[in-house]
Amino acid sequence: MTAAIAAEGLRKRYGEIQAVDGVSLEVEAGEFFGVLGPNGAGKTTTLEILEGLRRPDAGSAEIFGLSPWPRNPALLPRIGVQLQASAFFERLTAGEQIVTFGSLYGVSSAQAVAMLDRVGLAEFAGTRAEKLSGGQAQRLSIACALVHDPELLFLDEPTTGLDPQARRNLWDLLREINAEGRTVVLTTHYLDEAEILCDRVAVMDHGRILKTDPPATLIRELDAPTRLTVESGALTAEHARELLAATGTEAEVQDDGVSLAIATRTPGPVLTLLAEQDALRGLEVRGATLEDVFLQLTGREYRE
Ligand code: ATP
């Protein structure tokens, strides 16, 4: 089976800045693939090369086995590119926007308007695009990218700037779109988003992909300790250390005056001990996250 995307050694320089510095990736048809990285990592430039909007300085890209550059008319109906909300036509309603986008691909007005329903915007068909909320505008831009029923959808930071509820609603929509069998490639600088949505994630920084794997694999490979925190007060750090040492449980204990935090690879005995000491108030248990993966890969904190 031909991969949806196969890219090898992509490079792109803007003046002094090496925005993309040797990116290779392969995305299978039907995958939900994430490109994760902080601002300026080179995510957008990588996507623009794959979409056929930019020519790489070096390297090759194939979408469904075809080169996206120079602009390939055979590919255009098969891919959907989410435009930034600011790219809507001025003064048109949501309904008029989607009909106009659809007409570019020969899609009937009825089919185009039906797409508004698909993204939960039917009741806003008569609303001017600039009057939509951030989340609604993102839905409209996704609807415009889907209007011609593409197999592969590119989304560039679709949830940036949305409130938590709107982000979650959009996640549900993106999952549905992927469940329909479409390949979805998403860039994000939200670690939680990549972890929740993506089958595989390419962690990117300074124009390079540091690692590509399912989020769970990236996290598991870290073999990071589990972190248990409870409210300070019931048990001092010193006493906790003594009790843990007495049972031969390896753990690091810290108390910042608000929380008692215990990092350990054997959380079972630690939980038992906290329960015995009646010190479970405010208990939180946290495993490693993609944030820890980034820290390990780059040696520095993930800057958002
Ligand atoms: P963000 O999350 O901020 O969108 P990104 O990971 O998508 O970042 P890019 O937009 O690809 O990263 O940018 C990579 C680097 O290239 C950045 O340093 C950026 O300033 C620079 N850059 C991007 N586009 C251009 C351009 N058209 N001209 C010059 N420099 C650019």
Residues whose N, C-alpha, C, O or C-beta is under 5 A from the ligand:
A	BS01	ATP	Y14 I17 A19 P38 N39 G40 A41 G42 K43 T44 T45 T46
